[in-house]
Amino acid sequence: MRTALRRAGRREWGPLYATLRGALLTHKWRAVRMTLAAVALTALFQLVQNQPWGYQPVQNIGAVRAEDPLWLALLRTPLSLFVPALDLPVWGALAQILLVFGIAEISLGRLRTLVIAYVATLAGTLYARVGIALGPANPLGLEASDALVVDTGPSAAVVGLAVYVGWRYGAYWTAALVVAAMVIEVLVKNNLAGKEHLAAIAGVLVLCAVSAVRGHSVQPSLPSTRSGAPPSQS
């Protein structure tokens, strides 16, 4: 039984583990420089927005609401990833970024990580407008009051990155578990955040389909831990 579980774990996480281990052994913290910068930026936003003078400036540059003009929401969306939600503990956002962004930065490269994170967040932002237009009577709709909800934080990006990395490295059960957890979240607590997570997954699945059509290998060859080759940062 234990041997079977070990084999299953190796099939699920072996390629990703080899990639992460090789990069961290060779480059250490330099392999996740972007992730560390993102953690620092999130911590800075948290510190500033909790100051008497800092809340409104942070809102002006990173807070997104469905009631905002679309051009303003699109302008604020990139930085909204790094503005922690005020009603959630900041350590949760920092841990999510450090773990998931770090894994993605090493396994996908910095540019691709940022693109996927932005697509996932943007999908959630745009869904909020569609959901409010559909109304609460529609299973995909939202309450009109959700237009006033401040929509910030890295959770949509984290969910999207987790699904994409799982697909890219053949960890299909892990990716499916993330999707199932988000579906359960909506069933248990049918709110804006949960439905935005599903929208983020939908946006990332489109990226997976595009990558598959373009012929990207779903399960890349294992990098050599002896060669010292740096992780791809494309």
N, C-alpha and C positions, 0 to 999 in steps of 0.2 A: 504493500500500500504506500509506504513511504517512498519507495523507489519510483512508483508510478506518479506520485505527486511531484517528485523532483524532476522527472522527465517532462511533465506537463508544465511546470514552472519554467524549465529551460526553453521549451518551445514557445511559451508565451512571452517571456521577458529576456531570453538569452541574447538576441541581437541588440536590443536596446541597452541591456546591462553592459555588453562588451563595448559598445560605443561610448557610454558614459564613463566606464572605468578607464578606458584608454585615454580619453581626453583629460580626465581629472588627474590621472597619474602623471601625464606629460605636462599639462599646463596649469594644474591646480586652480587657484581662484581666477586666473586669467581666462579660463574657459567659460566663465559666466560673468564677464565684466558688465555686459548689458543688464543682466538680471540684478546684479548688485546695485547698479545705478538706478534701476527701477524701484528697488526696495528703499534706497535712500530718498528718492523723489517722493514716494508714497509716505514715508515717515515725515518728510519735510512738510508735505501738504497737511498731514494730520496735526503736526505741531502748530502750523500757522493758522489753520481754520479753527483751532480751539483758543486762539487769542482774541481778546475783545476787538482788536483792530483787523484781524485776519480773516474772519469768516466770509465777509462779503467779497473781498478780492478773489478768494479761492472759488467762490460760487460764480463769479463773473468769468473765470477762465476755464472752469472744469465741470460746472453743474449743468446737467441736461434734464429738461422736462419736456413732455410731449406737447405742452402748450406753447413752447418756444417756437419762434419762426424756424423753418427747416434749415435755412442757411446758418443760423446761429447754433443750432444743435449739431450740425455737421462740423462747424468750426471748433466746438468745444469737445466733441466726442473723443479725439485722441488723448487729451489730457484727463478726460473723465475716468479713464482706466486707473489712474493713479491717485484719485481723490477718494479716500476711504469713506464709506457710508457712516454717518454720524450715529446711527442706531445699532451698529455692530462693532464688536471689539476690533481694534486696529491690528492686533496680533494675528487675527485670522487672515486679513488681507495680506499682511507681510509674509505669512507662512505660505499662502497660496502662490504668491509671486515667486518667492525664493525656490519652492519646490518645482512647480509646474513650468514657470518661465525658464528656470535653470535647466531642466531636462530638455525643454524645447530648444533653447539656445544651442545646446551641445549637439542635439540629434538632428535639428533642422537647419541650423544657421541663424544668425541674427536677423537678417532681412526677412526671411520667410516667417520667422517667429512673429515679428512685428506685423507683417501683412495679415497673417492668420488671426492674431489677437485683435487687430483693427476690424477685420471683416466680421468676426464674431460679435464684437461690441456694436458695430454699426447695424448688424442684422437685428440685434435686440432693440436698439434705438428706433429703427424704422418700424419694427413690428409694433411698438407701443402705439404709434400713430394709427396703424391699420387696425389694431385691436380696439382702440377707442372708437374708431369710425364704425366698426362692426357692432359694437354695443354688447352689453352683458347677456342678451338673449342668445347670442351666437356662442357656441362652444369655444371658439377661438377669440372671442371678444373680451373687452375689458370694461370696467366701470368708468364713467366719465370723470370721476374724481381722481383716477390714476393719472390724468393729465397734469396734476399738480405735484406728483411724486418726484422728488429729486432722484435722478437715476445715475448713480456713480458707483465706482468700485471695479475690481478686476474679475469678478466672478464669471461673467459671460466669456471673457477672454480665456480664463483658466479652463472652463468647461470645453470651449472650442479647441484649445490647444491639446487638451488631454485626449479628445476624440481623434484629432488629426495624427498625433504621435502614435496612438494605438494602431490606427489604420496603417500608417507609413511603415511601422516596424513589425507588423504582423501580430500585434497584441490585441486580437479581435475580441476576446472575452473581456479584457479590461475596458476597451472602448464601449462594448455593449453594456457593461455594468454601469459605466458613467451615464449612458443614455437612459438606462432603466431607472437609475437613481433620480434623474431629472424628471422623468415621467411620474414617478412616485411622489416627488416633491409637489408637482402640480396637482395630483389627485388628493394629496393630504392638505395642502395649503394653496388654494387656487388664487394666486396673486400675480402682480406684475413681474416680480423678479423671477418666479418659476417659469412663467411663459416666455420671458425673454431668454432664459437659458435654453429652452427648446428652440427658439428662433435662432439662437447662436449655433446650436448643433446643426440645424437645417442649413444655415449658411456655410458651415464648414464641410458638411457632406457634399455640397455643390463643388467646393474646392477639391475634395477627394475625387469626385467624378471627373472633373477637368484634368486633374493629374493623371488619372487612370487612362483617359482618352489620349493624353499626350504621351503615354507610354512610360511614365515614371515607374520605376521598380517599386512594388509595394513593400517587399522585404529586402532591404539592401544587404550587400555582402558584409560580413563582419570585418571591422577594421582590425588591423594587426596591432596588438598592444606593445610589440617590440619595435615597430618601425618609428614610433614617435611622431607619426603624421598628425598634424593638427586637425581638429574637427572642421568640417566644412562650414564656412560662414557666408554662404551664398544667400 
